Amino acid sequence: MTLDVFIGIILTAAALCIVVFLTFWSRHIIERIHAHHPGSLREIQKEIINGNES
């Protein structure tokens, strides 16, 4: 196995992990927004900025 193949496998695995993490993180935010039913975009932004109480 050459060094190029090894580096390619490592980068592909890292990219896959990042995509999975971002997917779960986004899903968490969407579910939190759905559960609290904020009335406006401003309320959603305040809730996201002010904390992770949920």
All heavy atoms as TSV, in Angstrom:
chain	resi	resn	atom	element	x	y	z
A	1	MET	N	N	0.868	-1.169	0.000
A	1	MET	CA	C	0.000	0.000	0.000
A	1	MET	C	C	0.916	1.234	0.000
A	1	MET	O	O	1.751	1.391	0.872
A	1	MET	CB	C	-0.904	-0.010	1.232
A	1	MET	CG	C	-1.943	1.078	1.185
A	1	MET	SD	S	-3.083	1.168	2.589
A	1	MET	CE	C	-3.663	-0.473	2.807
A	2	THR	N	N	0.678	2.104	-0.953
A	2	THR	CA	C	1.512	3.302	-1.044
A	2	THR	C	C	1.028	4.370	-0.071
A	2	THR	O	O	-0.085	4.298	0.465
A	2	THR	CB	C	1.496	3.875	-2.470
A	2	THR	OG1	O	0.181	4.339	-2.760
A	2	THR	CG2	C	1.927	2.830	-3.491
A	3	LEU	N	N	1.866	5.340	0.108
A	3	LEU	CA	C	1.536	6.434	1.026
A	3	LEU	C	C	0.325	7.215	0.524
A	3	LEU	O	O	-0.525	7.635	1.321
A	3	LEU	CB	C	2.747	7.364	1.176
A	3	LEU	CG	C	2.568	8.533	2.137
A	3	LEU	CD1	C	2.320	8.019	3.542
A	3	LEU	CD2	C	3.791	9.439	2.100
A	4	ASP	N	N	0.207	7.394	-0.785
A	4	ASP	CA	C	-0.933	8.127	-1.344
A	4	ASP	C	C	-2.260	7.436	-1.042
A	4	ASP	O	O	-3.246	8.090	-0.703
A	4	ASP	CB	C	-0.780	8.282	-2.856
A	4	ASP	CG	C	0.351	9.213	-3.240
A	4	ASP	OD1	O	0.763	10.007	-2.377
A	4	ASP	OD2	O	0.809	9.133	-4.392
A	5	VAL	N	N	-2.292	6.133	-1.154
A	5	VAL	CA	C	-3.513	5.380	-0.859
A	5	VAL	C	C	-3.856	5.495	0.616
A	5	VAL	O	O	-5.019	5.705	0.985
A	5	VAL	CB	C	-3.355	3.897	-1.283
A	5	VAL	CG1	C	-4.536	3.077	-0.820
A	5	VAL	CG2	C	-3.170	3.783	-2.774
A	6	PHE	N	N	-2.871	5.386	1.465
A	6	PHE	CA	C	-3.086	5.486	2.908
A	6	PHE	C	C	-3.628	6.862	3.280
A	6	PHE	O	O	-4.592	6.968	4.044
A	6	PHE	CB	C	-1.763	5.202	3.637
A	6	PHE	CG	C	-1.887	5.187	5.125
A	6	PHE	CD1	C	-2.584	4.182	5.769
A	6	PHE	CD2	C	-1.318	6.192	5.891
A	6	PHE	CE1	C	-2.715	4.170	7.151
A	6	PHE	CE2	C	-1.440	6.196	7.262
A	6	PHE	CZ	C	-2.130	5.176	7.890
A	7	ILE	N	N	-3.034	7.913	2.741
A	7	ILE	CA	C	-3.510	9.273	3.010
A	7	ILE	C	C	-4.928	9.459	2.481
A	7	ILE	O	O	-5.777	10.064	3.139
A	7	ILE	CB	C	-2.541	10.315	2.410
A	7	ILE	CG1	C	-1.227	10.293	3.175
A	7	ILE	CG2	C	-3.153	11.712	2.444
A	7	ILE	CD1	C	-0.133	11.140	2.564
A	8	GLY	N	N	-5.225	8.909	1.319
A	8	GLY	CA	C	-6.569	9.001	0.752
A	8	GLY	C	C	-7.611	8.314	1.612
A	8	GLY	O	O	-8.713	8.837	1.814
A	9	ILE	N	N	-7.271	7.156	2.142
A	9	ILE	CA	C	-8.207	6.433	3.019
A	9	ILE	C	C	-8.453	7.232	4.299
A	9	ILE	O	O	-9.603	7.360	4.749
A	9	ILE	CB	C	-7.665	5.024	3.338
A	9	ILE	CG1	C	-7.713	4.152	2.075
A	9	ILE	CG2	C	-8.453	4.376	4.467
A	9	ILE	CD1	C	-7.025	2.820	2.218
A	10	ILE	N	N	-7.404	7.788	4.876
A	10	ILE	CA	C	-7.536	8.590	6.103
A	10	ILE	C	C	-8.407	9.819	5.845
A	10	ILE	O	O	-9.317	10.129	6.633
A	10	ILE	CB	C	-6.152	9.012	6.634
A	10	ILE	CG1	C	-5.335	7.798	7.022
A	10	ILE	CG2	C	-6.283	9.996	7.792
A	10	ILE	CD1	C	-5.900	7.002	8.173
A	11	LEU	N	N	-8.155	10.527	4.745
A	11	LEU	CA	C	-8.947	11.721	4.442
A	11	LEU	C	C	-10.405	11.381	4.154
A	11	LEU	O	O	-11.312	12.113	4.563
A	11	LEU	CB	C	-8.328	12.471	3.256
A	11	LEU	CG	C	-7.007	13.172	3.533
A	11	LEU	CD1	C	-6.461	13.790	2.255
A	11	LEU	CD2	C	-7.170	14.223	4.609
A	12	THR	N	N	-10.647	10.282	3.474
A	12	THR	CA	C	-12.024	9.859	3.192
A	12	THR	C	C	-12.757	9.504	4.481
A	12	THR	O	O	-13.921	9.886	4.673
A	12	THR	CB	C	-12.027	8.660	2.228
A	12	THR	OG1	O	-11.339	9.029	1.033
A	12	THR	CG2	C	-13.440	8.230	1.887
A	13	ALA	N	N	-12.089	8.796	5.367
A	13	ALA	CA	C	-12.708	8.436	6.651
A	13	ALA	C	C	-12.986	9.689	7.484
A	13	ALA	O	O	-14.048	9.801	8.110
A	13	ALA	CB	C	-11.812	7.468	7.415
A	14	ALA	N	N	-12.060	10.636	7.487
A	14	ALA	CA	C	-12.255	11.879	8.242
A	14	ALA	C	C	-13.429	12.674	7.674
A	14	ALA	O	O	-14.257	13.200	8.426
A	14	ALA	CB	C	-10.986	12.722	8.221
A	15	ALA	N	N	-13.527	12.750	6.350
A	15	ALA	CA	C	-14.633	13.476	5.719
A	15	ALA	C	C	-15.967	12.812	6.063
A	15	ALA	O	O	-16.954	13.504	6.340
A	15	ALA	CB	C	-14.433	13.531	4.217
A	16	LEU	N	N	-16.007	11.493	6.054
A	16	LEU	CA	C	-17.237	10.784	6.396
A	16	LEU	C	C	-17.639	11.064	7.840
A	16	LEU	O	O	-18.820	11.313	8.129
A	16	LEU	CB	C	-17.060	9.282	6.182
A	16	LEU	CG	C	-18.255	8.411	6.538
A	16	LEU	CD1	C	-19.457	8.759	5.669
A	16	LEU	CD2	C	-17.894	6.943	6.400
A	17	CYS	N	N	-16.685	11.063	8.744
A	17	CYS	CA	C	-16.986	11.356	10.152
A	17	CYS	C	C	-17.519	12.772	10.319
A	17	CYS	O	O	-18.470	12.996	11.077
A	17	CYS	CB	C	-15.741	11.160	11.006
A	17	CYS	SG	S	-15.249	9.441	11.178
A	18	ILE	N	N	-16.943	13.716	9.612
A	18	ILE	CA	C	-17.403	15.104	9.698
A	18	ILE	C	C	-18.829	15.238	9.176
A	18	ILE	O	O	-19.667	15.904	9.785
A	18	ILE	CB	C	-16.437	16.038	8.943
A	18	ILE	CG1	C	-15.111	16.123	9.699
A	18	ILE	CG2	C	-17.030	17.424	8.763
A	18	ILE	CD1	C	-13.998	16.799	8.931
A	19	VAL	N	N	-19.131	14.588	8.059
A	19	VAL	CA	C	-20.481	14.661	7.497
A	19	VAL	C	C	-21.500	14.046	8.452
A	19	VAL	O	O	-22.575	14.605	8.668
A	19	VAL	CB	C	-20.530	13.970	6.111
A	19	VAL	CG1	C	-21.953	13.759	5.650
A	19	VAL	CG2	C	-19.758	14.785	5.090
A	20	VAL	N	N	-21.167	12.921	9.048
A	20	VAL	CA	C	-22.087	12.276	9.995
A	20	VAL	C	C	-22.302	13.167	11.215
A	20	VAL	O	O	-23.438	13.352	11.668
A	20	VAL	CB	C	-21.556	10.882	10.397
A	20	VAL	CG1	C	-22.333	10.317	11.577
A	20	VAL	CG2	C	-21.611	9.941	9.214
A	21	PHE	N	N	-21.226	13.756	11.747
A	21	PHE	CA	C	-21.346	14.648	12.901
A	21	PHE	C	C	-22.239	15.841	12.575
A	21	PHE	O	O	-23.141	16.189	13.353
A	21	PHE	CB	C	-19.964	15.129	13.346
A	21	PHE	CG	C	-20.029	16.232	14.360
A	21	PHE	CD1	C	-20.360	15.960	15.680
A	21	PHE	CD2	C	-19.792	17.543	13.997
A	21	PHE	CE1	C	-20.440	16.973	16.618
A	21	PHE	CE2	C	-19.866	18.567	14.924
A	21	PHE	CZ	C	-20.193	18.282	16.244
A	22	LEU	N	N	-21.998	16.497	11.437
A	22	LEU	CA	C	-22.797	17.669	11.077
A	22	LEU	C	C	-24.264	17.307	10.848
A	22	LEU	O	O	-25.156	18.089	11.170
A	22	LEU	CB	C	-22.209	18.341	9.830
A	22	LEU	CG	C	-20.879	19.058	10.050
A	22	LEU	CD1	C	-20.330	19.560	8.715
A	22	LEU	CD2	C	-21.024	20.190	11.036
A	23	THR	N	N	-24.519	16.119	10.311
A	23	THR	CA	C	-25.891	15.670	10.106
A	23	THR	C	C	-26.619	15.507	11.443
A	23	THR	O	O	-27.744	15.988	11.613
A	23	THR	CB	C	-25.912	14.346	9.335
A	23	THR	OG1	O	-25.262	14.543	8.075
A	23	THR	CG2	C	-27.327	13.853	9.108
A	24	PHE	N	N	-25.985	14.839	12.398
A	24	PHE	CA	C	-26.619	14.650	13.701
A	24	PHE	C	C	-26.776	15.971	14.449
A	24	PHE	O	O	-27.783	16.195	15.116
A	24	PHE	CB	C	-25.843	13.647	14.550
A	24	PHE	CG	C	-26.084	12.222	14.148
A	24	PHE	CD1	C	-25.040	11.420	13.730
A	24	PHE	CD2	C	-27.354	11.679	14.178
A	24	PHE	CE1	C	-25.264	10.108	13.352
A	24	PHE	CE2	C	-27.601	10.371	13.808
A	24	PHE	CZ	C	-26.540	9.577	13.388
A	25	TRP	N	N	-25.787	16.863	14.342
A	25	TRP	CA	C	-25.860	18.155	15.001
A	25	TRP	C	C	-27.013	18.986	14.424
A	25	TRP	O	O	-27.793	19.576	15.167
A	25	TRP	CB	C	-24.524	18.882	14.840
A	25	TRP	CG	C	-24.457	20.216	15.496
A	25	TRP	CD1	C	-24.585	20.498	16.829
A	25	TRP	CD2	C	-24.266	21.461	14.846
A	25	TRP	NE1	N	-24.459	21.846	17.039
A	25	TRP	CE2	C	-24.258	22.462	15.836
A	25	TRP	CE3	C	-24.070	21.827	13.521
A	25	TRP	CZ2	C	-24.083	23.796	15.527
A	25	TRP	CZ3	C	-23.887	23.165	13.218
A	25	TRP	CH2	C	-23.901	24.130	14.219
A	26	SER	N	N	-27.150	19.005	13.109
A	26	SER	CA	C	-28.236	19.746	12.463
A	26	SER	C	C	-29.588	19.164	12.842
A	26	SER	O	O	-30.542	19.896	13.099
A	26	SER	CB	C	-28.064	19.723	10.950
A	26	SER	OG	O	-26.861	20.336	10.576
A	27	ARG	N	N	-29.660	17.850	12.882
A	27	ARG	CA	C	-30.914	17.195	13.251
A	27	ARG	C	C	-31.311	17.555	14.686
A	27	ARG	O	O	-32.484	17.783	14.982
A	27	ARG	CB	C	-30.760	15.691	13.087
A	27	ARG	CG	C	-32.029	14.927	13.262
A	27	ARG	CD	C	-31.817	13.487	12.860
A	27	ARG	NE	N	-32.952	12.695	13.213
A	27	ARG	CZ	C	-33.952	12.416	12.404
A	27	ARG	NH1	N	-33.941	12.882	11.189
A	27	ARG	NH2	N	-34.963	11.685	12.798
A	28	HIS	N	N	-30.337	17.624	15.572
A	28	HIS	CA	C	-30.592	18.012	16.961
A	28	HIS	C	C	-31.174	19.429	17.023
A	28	HIS	O	O	-32.146	19.674	17.739
A	28	HIS	CB	C	-29.297	17.927	17.764
A	28	HIS	CG	C	-29.375	18.506	19.133
A	28	HIS	ND1	N	-30.058	17.908	20.161
A	28	HIS	CD2	C	-28.873	19.652	19.638
A	28	HIS	CE1	C	-29.959	18.653	21.244
A	28	HIS	NE2	N	-29.248	19.726	20.954
A	29	ILE	N	N	-30.591	20.340	16.272
A	29	ILE	CA	C	-31.084	21.720	16.263
A	29	ILE	C	C	-32.498	21.778	15.695
A	29	ILE	O	O	-33.374	22.458	16.241
A	29	ILE	CB	C	-30.129	22.633	15.464
A	29	ILE	CG1	C	-28.828	22.815	16.236
A	29	ILE	CG2	C	-30.771	23.979	15.189
A	29	ILE	CD1	C	-27.773	23.579	15.483
A	30	ILE	N	N	-32.757	21.064	14.619
A	30	ILE	CA	C	-34.086	21.066	14.003
A	30	ILE	C	C	-35.120	20.498	14.965
A	30	ILE	O	O	-36.221	21.039	15.102
A	30	ILE	CB	C	-34.064	20.283	12.673
A	30	ILE	CG1	C	-33.251	21.057	11.645
A	30	ILE	CG2	C	-35.474	20.021	12.174
A	30	ILE	CD1	C	-32.922	20.275	10.397
A	31	GLU	N	N	-34.787	19.417	15.659
A	31	GLU	CA	C	-35.735	18.827	16.610
A	31	GLU	C	C	-35.992	19.758	17.794
A	31	GLU	O	O	-37.111	19.840	18.296
A	31	GLU	CB	C	-35.229	17.473	17.082
A	31	GLU	CG	C	-35.331	16.425	15.991
A	31	GLU	CD	C	-34.806	15.069	16.414
A	31	GLU	OE1	O	-34.415	14.913	17.590
A	31	GLU	OE2	O	-34.787	14.184	15.560
A	32	ARG	N	N	-34.961	20.484	18.240
A	32	ARG	CA	C	-35.152	21.441	19.336
A	32	ARG	C	C	-36.069	22.581	18.898
A	32	ARG	O	O	-36.942	23.010	19.650
A	32	ARG	CB	C	-33.808	21.988	19.797
A	32	ARG	CG	C	-33.943	22.887	20.985
A	32	ARG	CD	C	-32.655	23.264	21.634
A	32	ARG	NE	N	-31.554	23.363	20.697
A	32	ARG	CZ	C	-30.486	24.106	20.888
A	32	ARG	NH1	N	-30.387	24.812	21.972
A	32	ARG	NH2	N	-29.512	24.143	20.014
A	33	ILE	N	N	-35.874	23.087	17.695
A	33	ILE	CA	C	-36.739	24.147	17.177
A	33	ILE	C	C	-38.177	23.644	17.079
A	33	ILE	O	O	-39.118	24.347	17.457
A	33	ILE	CB	C	-36.222	24.632	15.805
A	33	ILE	CG1	C	-34.911	25.394	15.976
A	33	ILE	CG2	C	-37.262	25.508	15.119
A	33	ILE	CD1	C	-34.202	25.692	14.674
A	34	HIS	N	N	-38.352	22.429	16.606
A	34	HIS	CA	C	-39.695	21.863	16.472
A	34	HIS	C	C	-40.366	21.700	17.844
A	34	HIS	O	O	-41.565	21.950	17.988
A	34	HIS	CB	C	-39.621	20.519	15.758
A	34	HIS	CG	C	-40.935	19.839	15.629
A	34	HIS	ND1	N	-41.923	20.287	14.785
A	34	HIS	CD2	C	-41.438	18.744	16.244
A	34	HIS	CE1	C	-42.971	19.502	14.883
A	34	HIS	NE2	N	-42.700	18.548	15.769
A	35	ALA	N	N	-39.599	21.312	18.844
A	35	ALA	CA	C	-40.176	21.063	20.174
A	35	ALA	C	C	-40.605	22.354	20.864
A	35	ALA	O	O	-41.593	22.369	21.589
A	35	ALA	CB	C	-39.162	20.324	21.048
A	36	HIS	N	N	-39.883	23.462	20.638
A	36	HIS	CA	C	-40.191	24.698	21.355
A	36	HIS	C	C	-41.122	25.628	20.601
A	36	HIS	O	O	-41.608	26.597	21.181
A	36	HIS	CB	C	-38.897	25.442	21.701
A	36	HIS	CG	C	-38.074	24.725	22.713
A	36	HIS	ND1	N	-36.723	24.797	22.751
A	36	HIS	CD2	C	-38.420	23.887	23.725
A	36	HIS	CE1	C	-36.258	24.058	23.741
A	36	HIS	NE2	N	-37.283	23.493	24.343
A	37	HIS	N	N	-41.367	25.392	19.340
A	37	HIS	CA	C	-42.288	26.184	18.521
A	37	HIS	C	C	-42.064	27.693	18.637
A	37	HIS	O	O	-42.974	28.428	19.025
A	37	HIS	CB	C	-43.745	25.867	18.880
A	37	HIS	CG	C	-44.097	24.429	18.726
A	37	HIS	ND1	N	-44.174	23.821	17.492
A	37	HIS	CD2	C	-44.381	23.469	19.636
A	37	HIS	CE1	C	-44.504	22.545	17.667
A	37	HIS	NE2	N	-44.629	22.303	18.955
A	38	PRO	N	N	-40.868	28.178	18.347
A	38	PRO	CA	C	-40.663	29.629	18.400
A	38	PRO	C	C	-41.464	30.317	17.299
A	38	PRO	O	O	-41.741	29.737	16.257
A	38	PRO	CB	C	-39.159	29.795	18.174
A	38	PRO	CG	C	-38.748	28.553	17.468
A	38	PRO	CD	C	-39.679	27.472	17.922
A	39	GLY	N	N	-41.839	31.554	17.556
A	39	GLY	CA	C	-42.709	32.259	16.635
A	39	GLY	C	C	-42.016	32.946	15.478
A	39	GLY	O	O	-42.635	33.198	14.453
A	40	SER	N	N	-40.730	33.256	15.619
A	40	SER	CA	C	-40.074	34.008	14.562
A	40	SER	C	C	-38.628	33.557	14.414
A	40	SER	O	O	-38.079	32.859	15.268
A	40	SER	CB	C	-40.106	35.499	14.885
A	40	SER	OG	O	-39.291	35.770	16.007
A	41	LEU	N	N	-38.012	34.002	13.333
A	41	LEU	CA	C	-36.614	33.690	13.104
A	41	LEU	C	C	-35.739	34.293	14.198
A	41	LEU	O	O	-34.765	33.680	14.635
A	41	LEU	CB	C	-36.173	34.211	11.732
A	41	LEU	CG	C	-34.718	34.001	11.357
A	41	LEU	CD1	C	-34.366	32.531	11.361
A	41	LEU	CD2	C	-34.435	34.605	9.999
A	42	ARG	N	N	-36.082	35.462	14.676
A	42	ARG	CA	C	-35.308	36.113	15.741
A	42	ARG	C	C	-35.318	35.253	17.005
A	42	ARG	O	O	-34.292	35.112	17.675
A	42	ARG	CB	C	-35.870	37.498	16.021
A	42	ARG	CG	C	-35.071	38.238	17.088
A	42	ARG	CD	C	-35.446	39.681	17.168
A	42	ARG	NE	N	-34.924	40.324	15.961
A	42	ARG	CZ	C	-35.367	41.467	15.464
A	42	ARG	NH1	N	-36.325	42.118	16.074
A	42	ARG	NH2	N	-34.850	41.983	14.383
A	43	GLU	N	N	-36.455	34.678	17.356
A	43	GLU	CA	C	-36.534	33.810	18.533
A	43	GLU	C	C	-35.687	32.548	18.342
A	43	GLU	O	O	-35.044	32.087	19.288
A	43	GLU	CB	C	-37.983	33.430	18.817
A	43	GLU	CG	C	-38.838	34.573	19.311
A	43	GLU	CD	C	-40.295	34.179	19.481
A	43	GLU	OE1	O	-40.593	32.964	19.499
A	43	GLU	OE2	O	-41.137	35.078	19.595
A	44	ILE	N	N	-35.696	31.998	17.140
A	44	ILE	CA	C	-34.884	30.816	16.855
A	44	ILE	C	C	-33.402	31.151	17.015
A	44	ILE	O	O	-32.648	30.409	17.644
A	44	ILE	CB	C	-35.168	30.292	15.434
A	44	ILE	CG1	C	-36.586	29.747	15.341
A	44	ILE	CG2	C	-34.165	29.207	15.052
A	44	ILE	CD1	C	-37.035	29.432	13.927
A	45	GLN	N	N	-32.978	32.292	16.477
A	45	GLN	CA	C	-31.581	32.689	16.581
A	45	GLN	C	C	-31.182	32.928	18.026
A	45	GLN	O	O	-30.101	32.509	18.439
A	45	GLN	CB	C	-31.331	33.954	15.755
A	45	GLN	CG	C	-31.372	33.712	14.272
A	45	GLN	CD	C	-31.248	34.987	13.471
A	45	GLN	OE1	O	-31.640	36.061	13.937
A	45	GLN	NE2	N	-30.740	34.863	12.253
A	46	LYS	N	N	-32.022	33.566	18.815
A	46	LYS	CA	C	-31.713	33.795	20.226
A	46	LYS	C	C	-31.579	32.484	20.969
A	46	LYS	O	O	-30.694	32.320	21.807
A	46	LYS	CB	C	-32.796	34.654	20.880
A	46	LYS	CG	C	-32.706	36.123	20.533
A	46	LYS	CD	C	-33.782	36.895	21.271
A	46	LYS	CE	C	-33.725	38.362	20.920
A	46	LYS	NZ	N	-34.764	39.136	21.606
A	47	GLU	N	N	-32.470	31.543	20.674
A	47	GLU	CA	C	-32.427	30.255	21.351
A	47	GLU	C	C	-31.151	29.501	21.006
A	47	GLU	O	O	-30.507	28.894	21.883
A	47	GLU	CB	C	-33.634	29.416	20.956
A	47	GLU	CG	C	-33.675	28.073	21.641
A	47	GLU	CD	C	-34.899	27.285	21.274
A	47	GLU	OE1	O	-35.956	27.900	21.037
A	47	GLU	OE2	O	-34.795	26.063	21.198
A	48	ILE	N	N	-30.724	29.534	19.762
A	48	ILE	CA	C	-29.512	28.848	19.352
A	48	ILE	C	C	-28.292	29.511	19.970
A	48	ILE	O	O	-27.385	28.848	20.477
A	48	ILE	CB	C	-29.403	28.804	17.813
A	48	ILE	CG1	C	-30.465	27.868	17.240
A	48	ILE	CG2	C	-28.008	28.359	17.384
A	48	ILE	CD1	C	-30.569	27.909	15.733
A	49	ILE	N	N	-28.242	30.841	19.972
A	49	ILE	CA	C	-27.084	31.571	20.490
A	49	ILE	C	C	-26.999	31.464	22.004
A	49	ILE	O	O	-25.915	31.263	22.566
A	49	ILE	CB	C	-27.141	33.045	20.058
A	49	ILE	CG1	C	-26.903	33.151	18.558
A	49	ILE	CG2	C	-26.127	33.884	20.816
A	49	ILE	CD1	C	-27.160	34.535	17.982
A	50	ASN	N	N	-28.140	31.571	22.700
A	50	ASN	CA	C	-28.136	31.664	24.154
A	50	ASN	C	C	-27.936	30.341	24.867
A	50	ASN	O	O	-27.801	30.333	26.071
A	50	ASN	CB	C	-29.411	32.315	24.660
A	50	ASN	CG	C	-29.432	33.802	24.363
A	50	ASN	OD1	O	-28.388	34.409	24.194
A	50	ASN	ND2	N	-30.614	34.361	24.283
A	51	GLY	N	N	-27.940	29.255	24.169
A	51	GLY	CA	C	-27.595	28.080	24.941
A	51	GLY	C	C	-28.141	26.778	24.458
A	51	GLY	O	O	-28.968	26.671	23.588
A	52	ASN	N	N	-27.588	25.804	25.135
A	52	ASN	CA	C	-27.940	24.424	24.880
A	52	ASN	C	C	-28.612	23.854	26.110
A	52	ASN	O	O	-28.187	22.856	26.654
A	52	ASN	CB	C	-26.674	23.626	24.529
A	52	ASN	CG	C	-26.020	24.130	23.266
A	52	ASN	OD1	O	-26.700	24.493	22.336
A	52	ASN	ND2	N	-24.707	24.129	23.259
A	53	GLU	N	N	-29.654	24.538	26.580
A	53	GLU	CA	C	-30.347	24.053	27.767
A	53	GLU	C	C	-31.037	22.724	27.510
A	53	GLU	O	O	-31.202	21.916	28.407
A	53	GLU	CB	C	-31.398	25.072	28.235
A	53	GLU	CG	C	-30.812	26.323	28.818
A	53	GLU	CD	C	-30.656	27.426	27.783
A	53	GLU	OE1	O	-31.462	27.484	26.836
A	53	GLU	OE2	O	-29.724	28.212	27.924
A	54	SER	N	N	-31.448	22.502	26.273
A	54	SER	CA	C	-32.171	21.273	25.964
A	54	SER	C	C	-31.213	20.163	25.634
A	54	SER	O	O	-30.249	20.308	25.006
A	54	SER	CB	C	-33.084	21.472	24.764
A	54	SER	OG	O	-33.904	22.570	24.948
